[in-house]
């Protein structure tokens, strides 16, 4: 028997606030383990100038509208904010939600929004991952009640920084998103409690094995990290009907997603969805986060936990 955990990510582009609020409340009522939104300042699918909401404000509003599900960004853009500010923000979210916050963070990748806002993007992905490692280490220390002074030569310059109050949770979990095998997975091994990555089952299995190697190198138990895959799912009784629903969602989002995302696009009846997610379980992933575009698909939200989860749990 498996106890497979589902999370939902609500795309924050092309959405109205009443839609986001209603969907969050439904996810909470149905017992999903965690609820996420993006951390982007411009839309990342299709036209970048579509409407989109800021992530931490969304989470703060959800904190007062929900009661059970954990809340986080999948994932926060490290480049957007000083890490001390991030630690303060997620601690505030933890208090507002009575201990349900997850700190999601990653290296950031969408250059357009950085250029438009005048946010430093760095010399390349390698440098941004170095910044991420430094940032995540400092945030972990602050959330645990430590005092942080930055060593010379890094990206940040903290000076005897400490925060009060501490989070409600004795150990506020950190989620790191990404699959970079040299730098990102090393940072995951050092500080993460959750890890999220997208890939076909063979890719997930390979990266999981590499993460285990990094854990061994830093003396961390790999079992201490919850592995979450990333999937796009529409549940209908037939695949053509599910694909029709997806096409309508993509029209709303001014996007036309092609074959390069097929590895995570599961459209069809519950038994088919369960079969595909059991391949993720076999690769070592005990949870998936389902990304939902607008208009949010109520039938899929309800059938995932009502029909697909029991099939996965029975194996």
N, C-alpha and C positions, 0 to 999 in steps of 0.2 A: 504493500500500500504506500502511496505517495500522498503528501499534503502539499499539493502544488499551489503556489500563491500567485494571484493575479494582481497586477497594478494597471491603472488606466492613466494615460497621458492625454489631456485635452489640448489639441492644437489651439493656440491662442490667436492665430491669424484668421481673418474672415469670420470672426465670431462677434455676436453681441454679448453684452454682459449678462442679460437675463438667461441666455443659452448656457453660458459658462456656469452660472450659479445653479441653475436647475440640474445640469448634468452632474455637478459636484455633489449635490444633495442626493441624487439618485445613486451614484457610486457609493456614497457613505451608507445609505440605507441598505444596499445590497450586500454589504460586508466585504468589499474589496480591501486588500491589505494596505495598498498605498495609492495615492493620487498625485499626479504630477502635471506641471505645465512647462512650456519652454522658457528659456531666458534669452529672448531676442528682441531687438528694437525695431527690426524690419522683418517682414514676412520672408520665410526661407523657401517656401514652395510657390513657384510661379512668380507673379508680379510682386516685387519687394515692397511696393507702396500700398499694398492692401492694409486695412486696419489690423493692428495687433496691440496687445496689452503688455504692460511691464510685469515681470514675473513675481517679484517679492510682494508687490501690492496685491496681486491676485491671491497669493498664498495667505496673506493676512486677512483678506476678506473671507476666504474659504475657512479659515480657522474658526471664525465665529458662526459659520453656516453649517458646519459639520461637527460630528461628535466622536467618531471612531477611527476613520482612516488616517494613516500617516500622510504627511504633506511634504512635498519637496519640488525643487527644480530639476528637470532632466535635460541638461544639467546647467548649473550656473556658469556663466562665462567669466573665467578668472580675470580676464583683462578689463572687465567693466568697473570693478570696484576694488578698493583697498581691502586686503584680507581681514584687517581688523574690523572694518565696517561690516563685512560679510559675517564674521563671528557675532557681532552685536545684533545684526538683523535676524540671524537664524535663532539666536537665543531669545529675542523678543517674540519671534514666531512660536517658539517652544512654550513660552508662557501663555501666549494668546490661545494656543491650541491645547493647553493642559498636557503638554508632554508628547506631542505627536510630530515634531519637526524632524526632517532629515536634511542634512546639509549636502546638496548636490553641487558638484563642481567639476569643470573640465577646462581644457586648454584654450577653447574658443577657436572658431574656424572661418566665420563668415566675414570676409574682409569688407564687403560693401557697407555694413552697418558701422564698422569701425571708421572707415574713411568718411562717411557722411557725418558722423558725430565728432570727428577729431579725436578718437580714442586710439592710443598707441597700439599697433598690431604686432610690433616686433619684427625681427629680421627674418623669421620663418617659424615653421611649426616646432622645430627643435628648441628654439629659444623660448617659445611660449610654454612648452612642456617643462623646461627648467623653472620658469616662473611658477608654474602650477605646483611643482614639487615643493618649492620654497613656501608658497602660499599655504598649501594643504598642511604642511608640517606646523606652521605657525597657528593656523586655525585650530588644529587638533589640540595644541597646547593651551590655547586660550579657552576652548570649550571645557577642558579638563581642569581649569582653575590655575593654570600656570602663568608665569610672568615671562614675557617674550622680549628679548633684545636681539636684534638682527646682527649676524656677523658681518664684517666689512666685505664689500665686493658683490653683494647680491642685488636683487631687484628692489628689496624693501629695506626700510631703515627704522624698524621699531625700536623704541627706547623705553625699557622697563614698562612695557604695556601689560596691563591686567584689566580684567572686566568684572563688573558686578552689576546685576546678579548673575550667578551661574545659571545654566539651563535647568529646567525642571527635571529632565532625565539625567540620571547619574552619568550616563555615557551617551551623549547625543550622537547618533550614527552619522557617518560620512559616506556619501555615495560618490564614486568617481566614475565618469563615463569615458569610454574610449578603449581602443584595442592596440595602441602602439606597444610593440613587444619589448622594446629596450627601455623606454622611459616611462610611459603611462603605466604599464603593468608593474614596474618597480615601485611607483608611487602608490598604486593600489595595494601592493603587498605591505608597504610600510604603514599606511594610515587608514585604509578604507574598511568599512563594515559592509558596504554594498558595492557591487561592481556591475555596470551595465555595458553591454556591447551587442552589436548586430552582426550577424553572419550566418552562413549556411552551417548545418550541423558539423561538418568536418572542420570548418574554420573555428567554430566555437570550441570544439574539443581540443584543437591545437593550441589555441590561446589559453584555454584552461590549464593545459599542461605547462605552458610557459609561465603562467602565473604561479603555479605550484613551485617551479624552480626559483622564482624570485622570493617566494615566501620562505623557502628553505635557506636562501642566502641571507635573509634578514632575521631569521629565527622566529617566523610567524607561522601559526597553524593555519593552513589553507582553509580548513573547515570553519574558521572564524569569519569568513567573508561570504556573504550571500550573493550568489551569482544570478543576475537577471539578464535575460535576452530581450531583444526588441522585436516586436512583431506588429504587422498591420493586418487586421482581421475584420472581415464582414461575414456574419452568419446569416444564411438563408437556407431553405431546404434544397435549393439547387445552385450550382455554381454560376449559371448565367444570370440568375436573379441577384446573387451577391455582387457580381461584376457590374450589373446595371446600377446598383446602389452606390458602388465605389465611383463609377463614372459621374454620377450626379454630384457626389461630394467633391470630386476633382474640378468639376465645372464651377462650383461655388468658390473654390480656392484658386481658380484661374491657373490650374496646373495640369500637366499631362505626364504622369510618372510612367517611365518606360521599363524596359527589361532589366536594367541594372538593379532594380529593387525587388525582383521576383523572389529572391531567396527568403524574404520576410513577408510576402503578401499571401495570406491564406484566406481564400474566399470559397465558401461553400457550407455544407451541413456540419453539424456538431461532430460527427464521427471523423470526418476528414480533418477538422481543426485539431481534434485531440490527437490524431495520428501524427500530424506534423509537429505538435508541441512535445509529444513523447520522444521525438528525435532530439529535441533540445535537452530533455531530461537525461537521455542516454549520453549526451555530451557533457553532463555535469551541472546543468542549470536547473535550479529548483523553482524558478519564478520567471514569468515574462511580463513585460510592460507593453500593453497594447495601446498604440497611438490611434487616437480617433480624430479625424478631421471634422469640420463643420459641414453640414448640419449633423450634430452628434446622433449616432445611431442607437436609439433606445433598444431596439430588438437585440442588437449584438451585445450591448451592455448587460441585458438581462439573461440572455442565453449562455453567455460565457460562464457565469457562476452557476446558473441553474442546470445546464446540460453538459457543457464541455468539462468543467472541473471534475464532476463525478467520474467521467470516463477516464480522465488522466489519472485520478487518484487510484482507480482500480487497475491501472496499467494495461 
